[in-house]
Amino acid sequence: MKLHEKIVKLRKEKNLTQQQLAKMVGVHFSHLSRYERGENIPTVPVIKKLAKLFGVSTDYLLLDDNESLASEKIRDKELLEQFEKAVRLDEHDKEVIKSVIEGLLIKKQINQLTSHK
């Protein structure tokens, strides 16, 4: 999916009009309309604002799905979106998430080892 398609998709998911989104990121409505049609590319500050507003990474916005390593490895779109949102958490919360994931992976390994007996 291209940048302009992602902007449209994310805007609609947030139930925002083009006018509302344009105001939120500080651009004229006509600029946003051109972004969504793929005629213009937003500036870096606008891309950052869009990423923050939508709770996604700038990589997600800028990279085609086939260019993103995470999206190649993680086929579960909901999980991928959660990881993209988790990047914005503070360091303590990130460590908690890592610990939970590590615990689940260890549990799976233990279950695999004990089920082969």
Secondary structure, DSSP 8 states (H G I E B T S, - for coil): --HHHHHHHHHHHTT--HHHHHHHHT--HHHHHHHHHTSS---HHHHHHHHHHHT--HHHHHS-TTT-HHHHH---HHHHHHHHHHTTS-HHHHHHHHHHHHHHHHHHHHHHHHHT-
